């Protein structure tokens, strides 16, 4: 699957980006991440153009990076500002500079054409800033699988009953149909499970005494951001689609960062409408999420290993594949539009 480069991706949570030279890899490109003295994040190609030593093995001097081999020094814009022993600075003595943006505790990076980097396109969730909601950062989960496999998983409520039976799913949801729609570059898959026992997660945090109505709304914003709106209300309320605020409601947010064709990082967090001032509740919820997402990791890595083997037959297609198929089509369309031959034709 081809990467979509003209998009913002999460380089890391703000608290995980220090004022030190930090190597990361995105889309098979080695990048060195650091902060200026003013605190602004900088992302440069992690390779000196002289002998290709990673700049992350060098030294941070002020806002510049000094190569650890011969002292060539590069500014935050990627241009060489010093070569020991010579005065002329060749025009080719540069490293690629990646546009970055920091907002809401997240450092974003633009992997495509710098001229197209528009911060108005950085994903934002209104609940992250609303006083009635509590955001809580999670982890950067490394998964040895193509990021599209992760995207597939995050368009698929049907797997929850089988992969997460003790945390986010239960048998009562297994046969409930999934609704699917496409809105531009967003795929929405959803379903309600009516008058059923609460799942383990809501047994722990919902204090429900009897059966509940439970919902899943999976919003995948191509190419790499998923927001899962899920929650429960007492079944006696018979809550409608627009009454989800009456229940215990959470948004699980996943930012997928492709590392390579067979690796990705799932930067995940949650936003909740209960325990707004209770930081320990956020920690306890994250413990449940870690169990569930580790279960996904096992499944997705096993699929990736099989994908590397020759296929003896075509896979069986199911009704529940409609959402993931929409998503893959959107990502393919976005990637195709970035091809030089496609751009020249258009």
N, C-alpha and C positions, 0 to 999 in steps of 0.2 A: 504494500500500500504506500503510495507516494505521500510525503509530508505536505501539509499546507503551511507555507512559510509566512505568508502575509497575514499574520494574526498575532495577538498578544498571548503569551504563555507565562505561567508562573515560574519564575526563577527560584523563588523561595519565600518563606515567611520573613517579614522584616526582622524579627528577632534572631533569625538564623543567618543574617547577612552582616558579618562583623567588618571592622576596619582592618582586615587582613586579606591577603591574596588567597582567594578560595576557588579551587578548580571545580567546574561543573561541566556536564556534557548534555547538549540538547541537539537532537536531530543529527547525531554523529559528528557534531562540531564541538571541539574543545574550547571552553570559555573560561576566562578568569574574571571573577566577580569581586568587587571591593567597594569601599566607601571613600569618598573624598573627605578632607578635613571638615568640610561643611556638613557632612553626613549624607551626601547624595550618592545613590548607587551607580556604579560604573561597570560595564561589561565589555571586555575586549577579547579578541582572538587570543587563545592561550598558546601562542607560538611566536618566538622571535623570528623575524624574517631572515636572520643571518644564518644560524646553525640549527634552527627549529627547536631550541630548548624551550620547554614550557615556561612562560613568563611567571606562572604561579610558583616556580622554584626560585624566583628572583626576590627582589626587595621592594617594598612600598616606601617611597620617599616623597613626603608631602602628598601631592595628588598624582604623582608620576610613578611608573613602574620601571625598575632597573633590572635588566636581564642579568641572571646570575652567572653568565659565561664570560661575556666581554663588556658588560656595562652599558650596552645600548639602552637608552631610556625613552619611554613613550608617555605622552600626555594622556589625559582622560579621553581625548578625542581620537586616540590611536596614532597620532603623528609622532614621529621621532623628534625628540628635542635635544638629544645629546648623543654623540658617538665619541668615546674617549680616543684621543690621539689624532682626530681630524676635525676640521672646521666645517667642511661641506656636508650637508645632510641630503642624501639622494631622495628624490621624490618617491622612489619605491620603498623607502624605509618607513613603512607604515604597517599597522595591524588593523584588522577590521574592528570597527566600533559598532556595538549593538545598541539601539535606542532602549532606554529603560524608563520605567515610571513606577512611582511608589504611592500607594494609596490604601487606606484601611488596613494597614498592617501587612500588606502584600507587596513584594517586588515583582514587577512584570518586565518581560523582555520581548522585543520584537525581532523575529528571526528572518524576516523577509527584506524587501526593498525599503531602505531607511526613509526614502522620500514619501512612502505611503503610510508611515507610522503616525497614526492619529490617536491621541489619548482619549478622545471621545468614544472610541471603540473598545476601551477597556471595560470588561464585564463588571457590572455592579448589581447588587441585590438590595432593594430598598430596606429590607428588614435589618440589614447590617447597621443602619444608622437610626433606626426607629427606637424610641425609648421603651416601647413595650416588648422589645425583643433583646435577648442576650446572645451575642456571638461568642463562640469558644473555638479556638484553633486546635486542630488535631495534629497529624503527622504528615510526613512525606513518605508514603509507602512505596518502596521499590518493588517492582514486579517484573519478572523476566517474561514479558509478553508484549506484543505490539499494542500500541495504545488504542488501536481500533477494536481489539478484543475487549479492552476495558470499556470503551464506549458502547459496544454491543451489550455488555453486562449492565450498563447504566441506562439502557433503554428497555429493560426487560424485567418487569415486575414478576413474571411467571416463575423465575428461578428461586424466589425468596423462600417458598415453602419447603424446598428441597435442600438448598445450600445453607440456609440460616434457620433451622427448625427451632432453636432454643432462644434466639435473640430477636430477629426481625420478621420471622414468619411462623406459621403453624399450619397444620393440615387443612384447616377450614378454608384457606385461600386457594388451595390447589386447583379446583375446578372452575374458578370464577373467571369469566372472559375478560380480556384486556381490550380497551378502546385505544385506537391509534389515530393520530392526525399529524399532518405536516403543515407548519406555518413558516414559509420561507426557509431559513436555515435552522429552524427549531423543530424538533420532533417531540411530540407529547404522547406518552403512553400512560394510561390511567385505569383504575378500577376501584370499586368499593366492595368491601366484604361486610355484609350486613348481619347484625344480631349473632355474633360469634364470640367465643372467648378471646380475651386480649392476648396479644403475643407477649413473650417474655419481657421485652423492653418496656411495654406499658404496664405490665404487672409490677415492675420495679419502680416506675416513675409516675404512673397515672392514678394509683390508688383506686382502681375501678373495682366495684363489689360484684358486678355481674357481667353480662355480655355487653359488647361494644359494637359500634359501627366504625369500621377502619377504612382509611383511604390511602392510596398511593397515586401520586401524580409525578411522573418522571419527565422533567423538561431537559432535553439535551440540546445545547446551543453549539452547533458545529463551529469549529472542529474539535473543541476540547473541554467544554464546561458543562457539567451536569448539576442540576438542582432537583433534589428529591423532596417534594412536599408530602409528608406523611404524618398521620396522627390518628387519634381515636376520640369518640364521644360516647357517652352512655347510650346504649341502644334505645332506651326509652325516649330520648330526645327526637329520634328520627330526623337527624340533621340533614339538611340539603347540601348541595355542592357549594353554595355560597355561605354556608354556616360553619365552615371548618374552624373559625375563630372561637367557637363555643367549646372546643375540645382541647386536649393536649396536642399541640402542633409543633412540628419541627421541620426545619429545612436542613437536609444533609447536602453540603456543597462539595463537589469534586472538581478540581482543576487538574486535567491530565497533561503532563509534560512528556512528549516523546524523547527518549534518550537515544534510542537507535531503532532499527527495524524490529528488534526482538526484546526491547527493554522500555520501560516507562516508569514514571513516578506519579502516583496519585496523591496530590496535595489535598487533604480533606479537612473539613471543619463542619461545625453545625451551628445553627441559630435556633433558639427555642423561645416559647412564650410562657414557660413556667420557670420558677426558681431564678428570676431575673438577677437577684443580688446574691445568689448562692453559687459561689465559684466552685465549691466542692461538688455540686450537682453536675456542673459541666465536666468535671474530672471523672465522675462516676459514669456519666453517659459515654464519655470517650472510651472508657474501659470496655463497655458493651460494643461500641463501634469497632474497636480494635479486634475483638473476637470475630465479629461478622466479616470485616474486610480481610482479615487473614484467611477466612474460609474462601472468600472470592479469589484471593491470591493463589491458593492451592489449585483451584479449578482452572484458572486462566493460564497458569504456568504449565499445567498438564496439557491443555489444548495447544499451547504454543509448541511444546515438544512434539506433539503429533503433527502439527502443521509442517514441521521440518522434514517429515517422512513422505515418501511417495504416496499419492492417493490412489486407491484401487477402484473407487467408485465415487460418484457425486453424492454430496450430503442430502439427506432427506429434508425437504422444506416443510415447515409447519406454519400454522396461522399466527403463532406468537412471534414469528420472524419478521412480521410486517414493519414494526418500529425499527429494529436494527437494520433492515434492508433499506428503509428510507434514509437512515443516517449514513450508511455506507455510500449510497448514491449521492448524497449532498457533499460528503467529503471528497468523493471522486470528482464531482463537478467543480468544486473549489480548487482542487489540485490541478485539474486540466486547464482551468483558466490562467494558471500561473506558468504554464509551459510556453517557452519562447515562440515555438511554431504556432501555437494557438493564438498568442497575443498578436503575432505578425499577421495572421489571417484575419483577425477581427479588426 
